[in-house]
Amino acid sequence: IDVAKALGCKVVLLAFFGKGDLRNDPEGKKEVIRKLKEVAPKAERQDVYLAVESWLSAEEHLDIIEKVGSSHVRVYYDVANATSMGYDIFKEMRLLGTDYICEVHAKENGQLLGKGEVDFVKVRNVLDEIGYRNWIILEGAIPDGMEMIEAYRKNLKFLHQTFNP
């Protein structure tokens, strides 16, 4: 939190994947809630947001946020992760809204943006509908065999065309 504040960074992504996966782990969720309750007051004082990114549903994220009880604990919403989990991302983004989504990952797992499962035009429409005006961060949309720079150039062009028509 102190480093984020010193760097002028408003959001700290807290990733819960792999061994930190919270799905089907009630004890893990309890511990995360306990730790977030401990550090959230400092985040509030420093005006830094603690953004949870995980495989959990929007409802499960909201449960954690409610139990922590801090305005500075939010969700880092990843459209590809939520899609791969089978969640209705458009319903989830509406449910979370701008009160709880602090940043969004634009991603496709192993595909260029616009070539995978995520309907980014509909993502843009829902984000516009809920009044989202924060960062959309490009992440991990690189097909096998394509150079990262080439993929990110194509993905950036796609994002500009889709989100700034």
N, C-alpha and C positions, 0 to 999 in steps of 0.2 A: 504494500500500500504506500509506504514511504517512497519507494523507488518510482512507482507509477506517478505519484504526485510530483516528485522532483523532475521527472521527464515530461510533465504536462500530459500524461496519459490518463484518460478518464475511465478506462475499462480494463479490468484484469480478467482474462479468460481462465476459468477454472474447469479443466477438462476431466471428465470421469469416464474413462474408457479402459479397456484391457483389464488389468488387475484392480483398477479403481471403478469398474462398472457397477452402477448402483441398481441395475435391474435385479429383481428378486433378492435384494439384500437389505432387509429392514434394519439390521444392525448398522450396516454401512450408512444408510440414510440418516439414522439417529446420530451417528458420529459426525456426519457432514453438517447436520443441523446444529449440533452442539458447537462445533468449531466456527461455523458461520456466525452464530450468536455471539461468540467470543470476539471475533474480529470486525463484525459489522459496525459497531459504534465508531471504531477508528476510521473505517471507510466513509462513514457518514461525515465525520469531522473533516476529513481530507477531501470530501466530495469526489470519491473514486468508487466506481461501481464494480461489484464482484459478480461476474457473469458466468453462470453455470451452463456448461455444454455437456450433454450426456445423451444416452439412448432412451431416456425417459420420455413419457408423453407430456404434453402441455399440462394436463391435469396433475401429473406427479410433480412437475416443476412448480406449479402453483402451490401444491401442498407443502413443499419444502420452503418456499418463499413465505407463505403464511405462518408457518411454524417458527421461522427465524424472526419475522416481524420487523424487517428493515426495508426502508425505501431504497437502499443501495445494494440489494441483492436482486439480481434479474436473470434473464435467460439470454444466452448467446445462441440464437436460433440457426440451425444448420438444415437447410431445405433437403439436401441429399440424404443426410443421416435419418431425418424424420421420414422421408419417402421410403428409404430402404427398410425401415421398421414397420411400414404399412400404415402409418398415421396419415390422416387427411390434413396435409400441411396448410391448406387454405382455411379450414375450420380452426386449426391450432393457432395460426397467426392472428385470426380474428379474436379468438379467445384470449390470447396473451396480450394482444394490442400493444400500443406504445407505452403502456404502463409497465409492461414486464419484458418486452424485447428491447435489449439495449444495442445489439448489433446482429447482423445477419451474415452467414456464410453462403456465398454463391458457389456451388460446387456440384459436380457430377463425379461419381466414382468411376474412374477409368475412361471417361468420355469428355469431349469438348462440351462446353456449355451449349445447350440447345440441341445436342445430339443424344441425350440420355432420357431419363424418365421424367425429369422435372420440367413442368410447363412454366418457363420464366416469364412469359407474357402475363399469365395469370398471377404469378408471384408479384410482379410489378403492380398489377391492378389491385390486388389485395393490400399490398403495402401502401399504395396511394389511398385506398379506401380507409385504412386505419390511421392515416396521417403520419406514417413512418418517414422520417427525414434524416435518419442517422446513417452510419456507414454500412455499405455492403462490401464485404471482404471476399475477394477471389481466393479460392482454395482448392487445390487438388483436382483439377479437371484436366488431366494429362493422359491421353491415350498411350497404350503400350507402344514403344518405338518412336514416339515423337519427342523431340527436344523440349525441355521445359520452357525456354524462351519463346519458341515458336508457338507452343500451346497457349502460353499466357498472352501473347500478342493477339492471337485469334480470339481468346476468351475476353480480353479487354475490349476488342472491337465489338464483339457480341453484346457485352454489357452496355457499352455506350449506345449501340443501336436499339437495344431493348428498353433500357431505362431512361434514355434521353431521345425519344423518337422525334 
